[in-house]
Amino acid sequence: MSFKHILILFLTISISCSPIKKINENVISGEFDKAINKTIGELKKVKNKKKRIQYESILKDIFKRSVIKSESIISQFKKDGNPELYEKIYYEYQNLINRQNKLMNISSNSLKFNFKNYDNQLIEYRYKTSNYLLEISKELISKNNKIDYRNAYNYLVTIESINPNYLQTRSLISICLSRGVDHILLSVSNESNSVIYKELQQEILNIQSYDLNSKWKSFHNSKDEYFGKFDFYIDLSFKSFIISPERILERENIKEKNIKDGFTYQLDENGNVMKDSLGNDIKIDKIVKISAKTIEFDQSKSAKVIAQVKYYDSKKNIIDKYPLESEFWFRNTYLEYIGDKRLLNKREIKLLRGGFLPFPSDEILIFNNSENIKQKLKSIIYNSSR
């Protein structure tokens, strides 16, 4: 069946069948593997014999078209003669084999494909690709430059993925990983007139808590047992610590309200209880005025840290600097009252459960900034060292 006939078949069926419409769209756009996967999926679901024959015809034509396309690409790349294309040729052969393996699992007497053996070609271009990329990698490694080590690593990983443990690939990967990494020293300095508390300094220099280390970046502090050269230096310089005074704000509020507080009986002029038309005692609501005085207390104290992050190269030349500020507030609100509790709302009743709390020391407030400082420092480091 010709492609033209298949296409007409696609269009006819797609009027009432959306899966085939999508398959047709994949074929037109050259996405043969997607079209094959969708067609196989429909074949597994369809029960109608006529539709099954139609899907089988479509699948055979898609496969034929995919082979023509892949072999055309391979032929074009081979004629070009550029070793840069070896890897693409290898993967195109791999696509052909993968496609055949997939269809081999569903082939039957009514669904037969014209398979070819591409094993020799695949092996040939596996080694051509490996040898070519290995030579490029060695050339890059010989330049003894971190960027070149990283580029060589990418080529070597490609070799490892298609030709595991080929020649000295793995040992060269280890060399690239070792020599391509930037070592960065993180330090803390004090340019303020205050004392930096040890706990704050230790927490900030806890490198593990930052989760910054990556394949090509290794962060250190002065206590690390690293004796090599540093490629970059990051210094967190504290400029000032601003501690607010301890504050207690009071807000008074007086509430009054008339409420029903029981009842009395309505009496006649002789002092007898009066009756309504049904003979029931006439009751009169007893209204009383209640009042309450509330005093709401707001405690507050803050510590603000003003710092600067400086980024240096290996020769201690400043590359960039970034401002960093952090502020931590201690706040506590509680309530006291005099009078009738029935006048208090839900919020006020909740505040009654609290009470005065001792103000935290300056040291504690400053230390409580540490997590915020670390997150901001991490963001600066991440964005400046990408």
N, C-alpha and C positions, 0 to 999 in steps of 0.2 A: 504493500500500500504506500503510495507516494506521500510526501510531506504535505502537498497541497490537499490531498484527500483527507489526511488526518486532521489538518487545520479546519477544513470544512466540517468534519465530524465533531471536532472540539466545539466549534461555534454553534452547531446545531444542538448538541447536548447541553451546552452551557446555558441555553435559554431557560431550561428547567432544572439545571443541576449546578449549583454554585461550586462544588468541589472541582469539577472539571474546568470551570471558568478560571479558577485560581491556578490550576495546573497549566492551563493554556497561557496564562500571564507569565508564569515562570519560564515556560519554553520560549516565548517571544523575547523575554529579556535575557535569555541565555543561561538562566539558573537551572541547569539540567538536574543537578543533584536534588534540589528542592522539589522539582517536578517528579523525579523518580520516587522520592520518599513519600510524597502525597499520593501518588498513584498506587504504590504498594499498600499504603494505609487503606485506601478505598477498596482495593482488591480483597483485603482481609475481611472487610465488612460486608461487601456486596453478596447477595444471595441469588439475585436474578441472573440466569444463564446468559441472556442477551447482553446485559450490561457488563457482565464479567468478560465476555469476548471483546467488547468495545474497549474496556480498560486494558486488557492484555495487548490489544493492537496498539493502543496509545503508548503503553510502556515499552514495547519493542521499538517503536519509532523514536521515542525519546532517547533510548539507549543508543540507537544507531546514530542519531544526531550528536549525542554527547561524545561518542568515539571520534566522529569526523572532526568535531571542534577541537578536542584535545590533541589528536594526531596532527592537525593543521598547525596548532600552536607549537608543538614540539618540532615539527619540520621547519617552521619559520625560525625558531631559536637556534636550531642546529646550523642552518644556512648562515646565520649571523656570525657564528664562530666566536662569540664573545664569552669568555669563561665566567663572566658575571652572571650569565644565564644558566649555568650548570644547575644551580639550585632550583630554579624554576622548572627546568626540564625534569629533574628528579621528582619534584612534587607533582608534576603533571602525569608522569608514569604512575606514581603512587595513587593518584586519583583514579586512573584507569583501572588499576588492580582492585582498589577498594570498591569501586562501582561494580565490577564483575563479581567480587565476593558477595556483595549484598544481593545481587540478582541470582546468583548460583543457589542461594538458599530457598528461592521461591520458584525456580524453574521446574517445569513439568512437561508432560507429553504435548500439552496444548500451548505451553509457553516456553519456547526455546530461543536461546540467544546465540549469536555467533561470537563466542569468546576467543580471545587471543592470549598468548603467553608473553608477558612483558618482563618476566623475571630477570633475564639477562641484561636488558636495557636498564632496568631499575638498579641492578648491582653496579653496572658500568658507571652510571651517573651518581650513584652514592659515593663511589671512590673518587670520581672526578671532582665532585663538590667538596668532599672531605679534603683532598689534597690541595685544592685551590684555596679554600678557606684557611687551611693550616698554614700555608705559605704567607697569606696575608696577616694572620695572627702573629707569626714569628717576626715578620717585618715590623709590625706595630710594637711588639714587646721590646724589640731591639732599640726603640727610641727612648725607652726608660722614662715615659711620661704617663702620669696618672690617667689622663683622658684616653691615651692610646691603650693603656692596660684594660680600661673598661670596654673600649671598642673591641679589642682582641677577645675579651671574655665573651662578648655577644656572639662573635663568630665561632668560638670554641664550643659554646653551648649548643649552637646549631649542629656542629659536627657530632657532639655527644648524643643529640636527639636522634640523628639518622644513622650513626655509626658508633655505637657505644664503645668506649675505651679504645678508640682508634689511636695507634702509635702513642705519642706522648701527650695526647689531648688532656687527660685528667691532671697530669702534673702541671701543665701550662695553665689550666683553669685555677689551680691552687695558687700559682705564682701571681696571676692577675688579681685574684681576690685579696691576696696579701699586700701587693704593691699598689693596687689601684685605690685603696681606701684612704680617705682624708681623716687625719687624727686631729681632734679639736679639743683644746683645753678650756674648761669652764672655770672661771674664778669669780670671787666676790671681793670688792674693795669698798672702803668707807671714806667718803669725802664729806661727810656730815660732821657736826660737832657732837654727835651722840655716840654712844657705845652700841655696836651691833651685838645683839644677844647671840650666844653660841648656838642655841637651839635653832634660831632662824637661819644662821649661816649653814649649819649642818643639813637642815632640811632642804635648802635651796641647792646645795651641792650634792644631794642624793641623786646621782645621774640615773640610776635604775628606775626611779619613779617617773622619769620624763618619757620613757619609751621612745627615745630619739634615735637610738642606734639603728643603722640600716646596712645594706650590703656595702655601700661606699662611704659611710660616715660612722666614725667611732668617737664617742665623746668621753672625756676623762676629767677628773679633778686632780688636785695636787697630791691626793693620797693614793692614786692608782699606781700600780707597779708597771708603769710604761716608761721606757728609757729612750725611746726614739725621738725623732724630731716631730714637732707639731706643725701642721699645715695652716691652722687657723687658731686664733685665740678669741674667746668671748668673755668679756668682763662685765659683770653686773655691778655698777657703781652706785652706791646709795648716796643721795644728795642731802636729804633731810627726812626727819621723822617728826610729824606734827601731831601732838596729842591734845585733844580738846579737853576743857575742864569737865569735871563731873557735874552734870545738870540734873535737877529734879524740878519739873514743871508741875504746878498744881492747878486743877480746874475744878471750881466749886459749882454746884448746881442744886437749886432748891425746887422740889416738885410738890405740887399740891393737887388733890383730886377729891371730888365727892363720890363716895361709893355707898352701895347698899350694905347695911350692916344689921341684918335681921329685920324684924317688923314689930309693930304694936297693933292693938285692936282699936277700932274707932268706937268711941263711947258717946252715948246720948247725954242730954243735960242732966240726967239722973245718975250718970256713971255706969249705965248698963251697956254691954257690948251690942252694937247695932247689927242687924241682919240684912242681907241682900234679898232680892225678890225670890230666891230659891231657898231662903232660910239659912244660908251659910253665914258664919261670922265674917264681918268686914275687916280685912287686914290692911294696914297702912305701912309701906316700906319705911324703914328707919334709915335715914341718910346721915352719914357722918363725913366730916372732912378729915382726910389723912395727909400727912406731909413727910417728906424725907429730904435729908441733905446728903448729897454725894460729893466725895472729893476724889478725883481721878489723878493719879500720880504717873508721870512719865519720866523714867530714868534714861539717861543717854550719856554715852561717852564714845569717842571715836579715836582711831589711830590712822593717820594717813602716811603712806610711804611714797616718797618721790625719788625716783632712780633713773639711771640711764644705762642702756645696753650698748656697749662698744664692741665692734667687730674688727679684728685685726688680721692681717695676713701673716705669713710665716716669718717675716722680717719685722714684725710689730708695727707696720704701717697701718694706720687706721683706714678701714674700708668704708665703714658706715657707722652711724650711731642712731639709736632709737630711744624716745622717751618712754618711761614706764611708770605708771602711777597705780596705786592700790589703796583702797580705803575700807576699813572694817569698822562697823558700828556695833556697840553693845546697846540694846534697847530692852526696856522692861516696863510694862504698864500694869498697874494694879489699882484697886478701888477700895475705898472705905466709905461707910455711910452711917448716918444717925437718923433714926426715925422708923417708918413703916417699910418693911422690905417688899411689900406688895407693889410698890411703885416702881421697882427696878425692872428694867427690860432684860432680855436674854443675854445681851452682850455684857451688861453691868453685873449680872449674876455670875457670869463666867469669870469676869475680872476679879470677883471677890475671892476666887480660889487662889489667886496669886498673893504676892506680898513683896515687900522690899527685898532686893537682892544686893549683896555686897558688890561694889563696883570692881571690875577686873583690874589688875595691875597694868601699868604701861607695857610691861614685858609680854604679858599674855595677849593684849590687844595687837601688839606688833606681830607676834608670832602667828596670830590668827589670820594675818594677811598672807602668810606663806603660800597657801594653796592657790590663792588668786595670783600672786606674784609668779608662781611656777607656771601656771597656765598661760599667762601673758608672755612670760619669757620663752616658753615652748613655742608659742605662736610666732614670736619674733624670730627665733632661731630657725624654725621650719621655713618661714617665708624668705628669710635672708640667705639661706644656704642651699636652696634648691638648685 
